[in-house]
Amino acid sequence: FRTLYPGEYDQVMERYRGRRAAGFNEIAQLGFRRKDGVQRDMEFAGSLVGDNEIWLMRDNTEELALTHELNEERSRLHLATDAGRIGIWELRFDTLTMSWDRQLQQMFGLPDDAIPSWETFSALLHPDDSRDVEGEWNSAIEQGLPLDATFRIIRPDGAVRHIQAKAQIEFAADGTPLRAVGADWDVTEEREAA
């Protein structure tokens, strides 16, 4: 540790002693500088076996950088979808389960704690549009193309809204649809102005 942390040896050893006293019940994350000056991140997991210590160490610098990058990307996406009032959803074809983000639930007039499902979507779909939406889904699946659909919903408060939906469909090697990830936005004002 003195070689890895010449300027922070006392602090590192204090953390080490605390973790040892607790039985090494958690994974430690420490940064260190290599001899060539490159900063790296290391994950340490220790275990006591009698009076002996067993250590597993893993350089997770790239993993942490990717996690940081993913979190930044997620933050930008959240900002963009909020600003654009775009709802994001996912559909798993094997179970017909769906996940909706908060923006989509609000767009469809559902409370934040509602559990979205294909049945929820179907119940909100305007009856005059259900056959067209089903046809567009079937066509997208059969042709292996993205979904691009406009339809109406009837919100629980009775308001009719026009929704634009776009989705990418993922397929297994045998052509079976696995899941769809999509975005919806409200185009009611545009439709009513036309």
C-alpha positions as a Markdown table, in Angstrom:
| # | Residue | x | y | z |
|---|---|---|---|---|
| 1 | Phe | 0.0 | 0.0 | 0.0 |
| 2 | Arg | 2.9 | 2.3 | 0.7 |
| 3 | Thr | 4.0 | 2.0 | -2.9 |
| 4 | Leu | 0.5 | 2.4 | -4.4 |
| 5 | Tyr | -0.4 | 5.3 | -2.1 |
| 6 | Pro | 2.7 | 7.2 | -1.0 |
| 7 | Gly | 0.9 | 10.4 | -0.2 |
| 8 | Glu | -2.2 | 8.8 | 1.3 |
| 9 | Tyr | -0.7 | 5.8 | 3.1 |
| 10 | Asp | -2.0 | 6.7 | 6.5 |
| 11 | Gln | -5.6 | 7.3 | 5.3 |
| 12 | Val | -5.6 | 4.1 | 3.3 |
| 13 | Met | -4.3 | 2.1 | 6.2 |
| 14 | Glu | -7.0 | 3.6 | 8.5 |
| 15 | Arg | -9.7 | 2.5 | 6.0 |
| 16 | Tyr | -8.0 | -1.0 | 5.8 |
| 17 | Arg | -8.0 | -1.4 | 9.6 |
| 18 | Gly | -11.6 | -0.4 | 9.8 |
| 19 | Arg | -12.6 | -2.9 | 7.1 |
| 20 | Arg | -10.6 | -5.7 | 8.6 |
| 21 | Ala | -12.2 | -5.1 | 12.0 |
| 22 | Ala | -15.6 | -5.4 | 10.3 |
| 23 | Gly | -14.6 | -8.6 | 8.7 |
| 24 | Phe | -14.1 | -7.2 | 5.2 |
| 25 | Asn | -17.9 | -7.2 | 4.6 |
| 26 | Glu | -17.9 | -4.8 | 1.7 |
| 27 | Ile | -15.9 | -4.1 | -1.5 |
| 28 | Ala | -13.5 | -1.2 | -1.3 |
| 29 | Gln | -12.9 | 1.2 | -4.2 |
| 30 | Leu | -9.5 | 3.0 | -4.3 |
| 31 | Gly | -7.8 | 5.0 | -7.0 |
| 32 | Phe | -4.0 | 4.7 | -7.4 |
| 33 | Arg | -1.3 | 6.2 | -9.7 |
| 34 | Arg | 1.0 | 3.7 | -11.5 |
| 35 | Lys | 4.7 | 4.3 | -11.8 |
| 36 | Asp | 4.2 | 5.8 | -15.2 |
| 37 | Gly | 1.8 | 8.4 | -13.7 |
| 38 | Val | -1.4 | 7.0 | -15.1 |
| 39 | Gln | -4.3 | 7.1 | -12.7 |
| 40 | Arg | -6.2 | 3.8 | -12.3 |
| 41 | Asp | -9.2 | 2.6 | -10.2 |
| 42 | Met | -9.0 | -0.6 | -8.3 |
| 43 | Glu | -11.7 | -2.7 | -6.5 |
| 44 | Phe | -10.6 | -4.6 | -3.5 |
| 45 | Ala | -12.4 | -7.5 | -1.8 |
| 46 | Gly | -10.8 | -9.1 | 1.3 |
| 47 | Ser | -11.7 | -12.1 | 3.3 |
| 48 | Leu | -10.4 | -13.5 | 6.6 |
| 49 | Val | -9.5 | -17.2 | 6.7 |
| 50 | Gly | -8.3 | -17.8 | 10.3 |
| 51 | Asp | -5.6 | -15.3 | 10.8 |
| 52 | Asn | -4.8 | -15.0 | 7.1 |
| 53 | Glu | -6.2 | -12.5 | 4.6 |
| 54 | Ile | -7.2 | -13.4 | 1.0 |
| 55 | Trp | -7.5 | -10.5 | -1.4 |
| 56 | Leu | -9.1 | -10.2 | -4.8 |
| 57 | Met | -8.2 | -7.0 | -6.7 |
| 58 | Arg | -9.6 | -5.9 | -10.0 |
| 59 | Asp | -8.7 | -2.9 | -12.1 |
| 60 | Asn | -12.1 | -1.4 | -12.9 |
| 61 | Thr | -11.0 | 1.9 | -14.4 |
| 62 | Glu | -12.7 | 1.3 | -17.8 |
| 63 | Glu | -15.9 | 0.0 | -16.1 |
| 64 | Leu | -16.1 | 3.1 | -14.0 |
| 65 | Ala | -15.4 | 5.4 | -17.0 |
| 66 | Leu | -18.2 | 3.6 | -19.0 |
| 67 | Thr | -20.6 | 3.9 | -16.0 |
| 68 | His | -19.8 | 7.6 | -15.7 |
| 69 | Glu | -20.4 | 8.0 | -19.5 |
| 70 | Leu | -23.6 | 6.1 | -19.3 |
| 71 | Asn | -24.9 | 8.3 | -16.4 |
| 72 | Glu | -24.1 | 11.4 | -18.3 |
| 73 | Glu | -25.8 | 10.1 | -21.4 |
| 74 | Arg | -28.8 | 9.1 | -19.3 |
| 75 | Ser | -28.9 | 12.6 | -17.9 |
| 76 | Arg | -28.9 | 14.2 | -21.3 |
| 77 | Leu | -31.6 | 11.8 | -22.5 |
| 78 | His | -33.8 | 12.6 | -19.5 |
| 79 | Leu | -33.3 | 16.4 | -20.2 |
| 80 | Ala | -34.2 | 15.9 | -23.9 |
| 81 | Thr | -37.3 | 13.8 | -23.3 |
| 82 | Asp | -38.5 | 16.2 | -20.6 |
| 83 | Ala | -38.0 | 19.2 | -22.8 |
| 84 | Gly | -39.5 | 17.5 | -25.8 |
| 85 | Arg | -42.3 | 16.0 | -23.7 |
| 86 | Ile | -41.4 | 12.6 | -25.1 |
| 87 | Gly | -42.4 | 9.4 | -23.4 |
| 88 | Ile | -40.2 | 6.3 | -23.6 |
| 89 | Trp | -41.4 | 2.7 | -23.4 |
| 90 | Glu | -40.3 | -0.9 | -23.8 |
| 91 | Leu | -42.4 | -3.9 | -24.7 |
| 92 | Arg | -41.3 | -7.5 | -24.2 |
| 93 | Phe | -43.1 | -9.7 | -26.7 |
| 94 | Asp | -42.7 | -13.0 | -24.8 |
| 95 | Thr | -44.6 | -11.7 | -21.8 |
| 96 | Leu | -46.4 | -8.7 | -23.2 |
| 97 | Thr | -45.0 | -6.7 | -20.3 |
| 98 | Met | -44.2 | -3.0 | -20.7 |
| 99 | Ser | -42.3 | -0.4 | -18.9 |
| 100 | Trp | -43.1 | 3.3 | -19.3 |
| 101 | Asp | -41.2 | 6.3 | -18.1 |
| 102 | Arg | -42.9 | 9.0 | -16.0 |
| 103 | Gln | -43.4 | 11.3 | -19.0 |
| 104 | Leu | -45.4 | 8.6 | -20.9 |
| 105 | Gln | -47.5 | 7.8 | -17.9 |
| 106 | Gln | -48.4 | 11.5 | -17.5 |
| 107 | Met | -49.1 | 11.8 | -21.3 |
| 108 | Phe | -51.5 | 8.9 | -21.0 |
| 109 | Gly | -53.1 | 10.3 | -17.9 |
| 110 | Leu | -51.9 | 7.6 | -15.6 |
| 111 | Pro | -50.6 | 8.0 | -12.0 |
| 112 | Asp | -46.9 | 7.5 | -11.5 |
| 113 | Asp | -47.5 | 4.3 | -9.6 |
| 114 | Ala | -49.6 | 2.7 | -12.3 |
| 115 | Ile | -48.2 | -0.6 | -13.7 |
| 116 | Pro | -48.1 | -0.3 | -17.4 |
| 117 | Ser | -49.0 | -3.3 | -19.6 |
| 118 | Trp | -50.1 | -4.1 | -23.1 |
| 119 | Glu | -53.6 | -4.4 | -21.6 |
| 120 | Thr | -53.3 | -0.8 | -20.2 |
| 121 | Phe | -52.2 | 0.5 | -23.6 |
| 122 | Ser | -55.0 | -1.4 | -25.4 |
| 123 | Ala | -57.6 | -0.1 | -23.0 |
| 124 | Leu | -56.5 | 3.5 | -23.6 |
| 125 | Leu | -56.4 | 3.1 | -27.4 |
| 126 | His | -59.3 | 4.8 | -29.2 |
| 127 | Pro | -61.6 | 2.0 | -30.4 |
| 128 | Asp | -61.7 | 3.5 | -34.0 |
| 129 | Asp | -57.8 | 3.2 | -34.1 |
| 130 | Ser | -57.2 | -0.2 | -32.6 |
| 131 | Arg | -57.5 | -2.1 | -35.9 |
| 132 | Asp | -55.0 | 0.3 | -37.7 |
| 133 | Val | -52.5 | 0.1 | -34.8 |
| 134 | Glu | -52.7 | -3.7 | -34.8 |
| 135 | Gly | -52.1 | -3.6 | -38.5 |
| 136 | Glu | -49.1 | -1.3 | -38.2 |
| 137 | Trp | -47.6 | -3.5 | -35.5 |
| 138 | Asn | -48.1 | -6.6 | -37.6 |
| 139 | Ser | -46.6 | -5.0 | -40.7 |
| 140 | Ala | -43.6 | -3.7 | -38.8 |
| 141 | Ile | -43.0 | -7.2 | -37.3 |
| 142 | Glu | -43.5 | -9.1 | -40.6 |
| 143 | Gln | -41.3 | -6.7 | -42.6 |
| 144 | Gly | -38.7 | -6.3 | -39.8 |
| 145 | Leu | -39.1 | -2.5 | -40.0 |
| 146 | Pro | -39.4 | 0.2 | -37.3 |
| 147 | Leu | -42.8 | 1.0 | -36.1 |
| 148 | Asp | -44.1 | 4.5 | -37.1 |
| 149 | Ala | -47.7 | 5.0 | -36.1 |
| 150 | Thr | -50.2 | 7.8 | -35.2 |
| 151 | Phe | -53.2 | 7.0 | -33.1 |
| 152 | Arg | -55.6 | 8.4 | -30.6 |
| 153 | Ile | -56.0 | 7.5 | -26.9 |
| 154 | Ile | -58.8 | 8.2 | -24.5 |
| 155 | Arg | -57.3 | 9.2 | -21.2 |
| 156 | Pro | -58.9 | 8.2 | -17.9 |
| 157 | Asp | -60.2 | 11.8 | -17.6 |
| 158 | Gly | -62.0 | 11.4 | -21.0 |
| 159 | Ala | -59.6 | 13.6 | -23.0 |
| 160 | Val | -58.8 | 12.4 | -26.5 |
| 161 | Arg | -55.2 | 12.8 | -27.5 |
| 162 | His | -53.4 | 12.1 | -30.7 |
| 163 | Ile | -50.1 | 10.3 | -30.2 |
| 164 | Gln | -47.1 | 9.8 | -32.6 |
| 165 | Ala | -45.2 | 6.6 | -31.8 |
| 166 | Lys | -41.9 | 5.4 | -33.2 |
| 167 | Ala | -40.2 | 2.2 | -32.2 |
| 168 | Gln | -37.3 | -0.1 | -33.0 |
| 169 | Ile | -38.1 | -3.8 | -32.8 |
| 170 | Glu | -35.4 | -6.4 | -31.9 |
| 171 | Phe | -35.6 | -9.9 | -33.4 |
| 172 | Ala | -34.0 | -13.2 | -32.5 |
| 173 | Ala | -31.9 | -15.0 | -35.1 |
| 174 | Asp | -35.0 | -17.0 | -36.2 |
| 175 | Gly | -37.0 | -13.8 | -36.8 |
| 176 | Thr | -39.1 | -14.0 | -33.6 |
| 177 | Pro | -39.7 | -10.5 | -32.1 |
| 178 | Leu | -38.0 | -10.1 | -28.7 |
| 179 | Arg | -38.7 | -6.5 | -27.7 |
| 180 | Ala | -39.6 | -3.1 | -28.9 |
| 181 | Val | -38.2 | 0.2 | -27.6 |
| 182 | Gly | -40.1 | 3.3 | -28.5 |
| 183 | Ala | -40.9 | 6.9 | -28.0 |
| 184 | Asp | -44.3 | 8.6 | -28.0 |
| 185 | Trp | -45.2 | 12.2 | -28.1 |
| 186 | Asp | -48.5 | 14.1 | -28.1 |
| 187 | Val | -49.3 | 15.7 | -31.5 |
| 188 | Thr | -52.9 | 16.7 | -30.6 |
| 189 | Glu | -52.4 | 20.4 | -31.3 |
| 190 | Glu | -50.7 | 19.7 | -34.7 |
| 191 | Arg | -53.6 | 17.4 | -35.7 |
| 192 | Glu | -56.3 | 19.8 | -34.6 |
| 193 | Ala | -54.6 | 22.8 | -36.3 |
| 194 | Ala | -54.5 | 20.9 | -39.7 |
